[in-house]
Amino acid sequence: MKLLIGIPSAGDPAPAFTESLKRLQLPESVTEAEHLTVVGNYVPGARELIAKRAVERGCDLVVMCDDDIVLAADTLALLLETLECDSNCALAGALYYAKDGVRPMVTSRWDPADTSKASVPAFAQTPVSVGGVGFGCVAIRCSALATLTPPYFDAQIFIQQSVAHVRVCNEDYLFCRKLHAHGFDVKLVPRAKCGHVDRATGMIYPATWELPETTNAERMFVLRDGNVGLIPYDDSERRLPEEHLGASLDLIFVP
């Protein structure tokens, strides 16, 4: 099995990520492996180049790891095992949390036309089919990539007017949505637990992992008193309105 490990980076990888990458174990089924670090300030473009390179080089799998993720040594083995056990699973993702330490980066009910509809699906210990996973650490079958038409990665720009903050986001969930549209499955691998480094403080989140009895129920994000929390899913819960405006983007590839 030929593997490409791709790392989108702004050029300053977290030391905890670098150390964990050194300890990452390659399964015996991997006979050839290489890595590609793509530096820049537009992550979806970095992911596009990584996926393009994996297809061009005839890889069987591409693994994408963000450079602020702390990988357990067996992370890759757990992701590949999940893919090997389900031929229709095109993507397996590790479990990690947002830098607030509260939000698992996995979704169901996610709708690009109204992202407020999203929920956190129930998960315990075994791999579970989900709507989408965050791309902190994922393994993707290149045979599934070959069924898609490039560009593989679209993106949304989230503009939070109240605090004048803008961020590029959701290229991961949009990609998972493409896989579903082509008949593939996407799975979260809860046993593949990864830390998430907050570069500003050096803290690694979550500080403690939630127990399966807590995660094994569908939940939703709420913002109360300025803090993000998780509550049992309730479709009647009031959501913030979103205004969506289309914008064009060109990816310009040069040698």
Secondary structure, DSSP 8 states (H G I E B T S, - for coil): -EEEEEEEESS---HHHHHHHHH----TT--EEEEEEEESS-HHHHHHHHHHHHHHTT-SEEEEE-TTEE--TTHHHHHHHHHHH-TTEEEEEEE-B-TTSS-BSEEBS--TT-GGG-BB----SS-EE-SEE-TTEEEEEHHHHTTS-S-----EEEEEGGGTEEEEE-HHHHHHHHHHHTT-EEEEEEEEE-EEE-TTT--EE-SS---HHHHSS-EEEEEETTEEEEEE--TTS------------------
